[in-house]
Amino acid sequence: MKFSAIDWIAIVLVIIGGLNWGLIGLFKFDLVAAIFGNMSGLSRFVYDLVGLAALWMLYVAFGKMGRNEG
Protein backbone atom coordinates (compact mmCIF):
# COMPACT_ATOMS: atom_id res chain seq x y z
CA MET A 1 0.00 0.00 0.00
CA LYS A 2 1.42 3.36 -1.04
CA PHE A 3 0.74 6.45 1.01
CA SER A 4 0.01 9.83 -0.55
CA ALA A 5 1.23 13.15 0.82
CA ILE A 6 -2.07 13.70 2.65
CA ASP A 7 -1.74 10.24 4.21
CA TRP A 8 1.71 11.11 5.56
CA ILE A 9 0.53 14.48 6.89
CA ALA A 10 -2.35 12.72 8.65
CA ILE A 11 0.01 10.12 10.11
CA VAL A 12 2.27 12.84 11.54
CA LEU A 13 -0.70 14.77 12.97
CA VAL A 14 -2.18 11.64 14.58
CA ILE A 15 1.21 10.85 16.14
CA ILE A 16 1.46 14.41 17.48
CA GLY A 17 -2.06 14.11 18.89
CA GLY A 18 -1.30 10.74 20.46
CA LEU A 19 1.88 12.03 22.07
CA ASN A 20 0.02 15.06 23.39
CA TRP A 21 -2.67 12.83 24.91
CA GLY A 22 0.07 10.70 26.45
CA LEU A 23 1.60 13.79 28.05
CA ILE A 24 -1.81 14.85 29.34
CA GLY A 25 -2.51 11.40 30.79
CA LEU A 26 0.89 10.84 32.35
CA PHE A 27 1.93 14.32 33.44
CA LYS A 28 -1.19 16.52 33.16
CA PHE A 29 0.77 18.60 30.64
CA ASP A 30 -0.88 19.77 27.42
CA LEU A 31 1.97 20.57 25.02
CA VAL A 32 -0.29 22.18 22.42
CA ALA A 33 -1.79 24.51 25.04
CA ALA A 34 1.69 25.27 26.39
CA ILE A 35 2.93 26.28 22.94
CA PHE A 36 -0.13 28.05 21.51
CA GLY A 37 -2.13 29.05 24.59
CA ASN A 38 -4.97 27.35 26.41
CA MET A 39 -7.84 27.04 23.91
CA SER A 40 -6.53 29.93 21.82
CA GLY A 41 -7.59 30.10 18.21
CA LEU A 42 -4.32 28.54 17.11
CA SER A 43 -4.45 25.68 19.61
CA ARG A 44 -8.06 24.94 18.60
CA PHE A 45 -6.92 24.90 14.97
CA VAL A 46 -4.23 22.33 15.86
CA TYR A 47 -6.80 20.21 17.71
CA ASP A 48 -9.12 20.46 14.68
CA LEU A 49 -6.33 19.36 12.34
CA VAL A 50 -5.51 16.38 14.56
CA GLY A 51 -9.19 15.39 14.65
CA LEU A 52 -9.51 15.65 10.87
CA ALA A 53 -6.31 13.63 10.50
CA ALA A 54 -7.79 10.91 12.70
CA LEU A 55 -10.92 10.80 10.51
CA TRP A 56 -8.70 10.58 7.43
CA MET A 57 -6.75 7.71 8.99
CA LEU A 58 -10.05 5.86 9.60
CA TYR A 59 -10.78 6.29 5.91
CA VAL A 60 -7.31 5.03 5.01
CA ALA A 61 -7.61 2.07 7.36
CA PHE A 62 -11.07 0.97 6.32
CA GLY A 63 -11.84 2.69 3.03
CA LYS A 64 -8.70 1.85 1.14
CA MET A 65 -8.25 -1.66 2.58
CA GLY A 66 -10.76 -3.26 0.27
CA ARG A 67 -9.29 -1.75 -2.87
CA ASN A 68 -6.61 -3.49 -4.85
CA GLU A 69 -4.10 -0.74 -5.53
CA GLY A 70 -1.43 -1.56 -7.90
C-alpha positions as MATLAB code, in Angstrom:
seq = 'MKFSAIDWIAIVLVIIGGLNWGLIGLFKFDLVAAIFGNMSGLSRFVYDLVGLAALWMLYVAFGKMGRNEG';
ca = [
       0.000    0.000    0.000;
       1.420    3.361   -1.041;
       0.743    6.454    1.008;
       0.006    9.832   -0.548;
       1.233   13.150    0.823;
      -2.067   13.700    2.650;
      -1.743   10.244    4.214;
       1.713   11.108    5.565;
       0.528   14.476    6.889;
      -2.348   12.719    8.647;
       0.011   10.115   10.111;
       2.266   12.844   11.537;
      -0.701   14.766   12.968;
      -2.177   11.642   14.576;
       1.213   10.849   16.142;
       1.458   14.415   17.476;
      -2.060   14.109   18.887;
      -1.296   10.745   20.462;
       1.878   12.028   22.068;
       0.023   15.060   23.388;
      -2.671   12.833   24.913;
       0.069   10.701   26.451;
       1.597   13.786   28.045;
      -1.809   14.848   29.340;
      -2.514   11.404   30.790;
       0.886   10.838   32.352;
       1.930   14.324   33.435;
      -1.188   16.522   33.160;
       0.772   18.596   30.636;
      -0.879   19.765   27.416;
       1.969   20.570   25.021;
      -0.293   22.180   22.416;
      -1.788   24.506   25.039;
       1.686   25.272   26.392;
       2.928   26.285   22.941;
      -0.133   28.051   21.507;
      -2.132   29.052   24.589;
      -4.970   27.352   26.415;
      -7.836   27.042   23.910;
      -6.532   29.930   21.818;
      -7.586   30.104   18.207;
      -4.315   28.538   17.107;
      -4.448   25.681   19.614;
      -8.056   24.944   18.601;
      -6.918   24.898   14.971;
      -4.228   22.333   15.858;
      -6.797   20.211   17.709;
      -9.118   20.460   14.677;
      -6.334   19.357   12.337;
      -5.515   16.376   14.557;
      -9.193   15.391   14.654;
      -9.505   15.649   10.868;
      -6.313   13.625   10.499;
      -7.794   10.906   12.705;
     -10.917   10.804   10.513;
      -8.705   10.579    7.434;
      -6.753    7.707    8.992;
     -10.050    5.860    9.596;
     -10.780    6.288    5.907;
      -7.311    5.026    5.010;
      -7.605    2.066    7.356;
     -11.073    0.971    6.315;
     -11.845    2.688    3.030;
      -8.697    1.851    1.144;
      -8.252   -1.660    2.584;
     -10.762   -3.257    0.274;
      -9.292   -1.752   -2.868;
      -6.610   -3.493   -4.852;
      -4.105   -0.745   -5.530;
      -1.431   -1.565   -7.897;
];
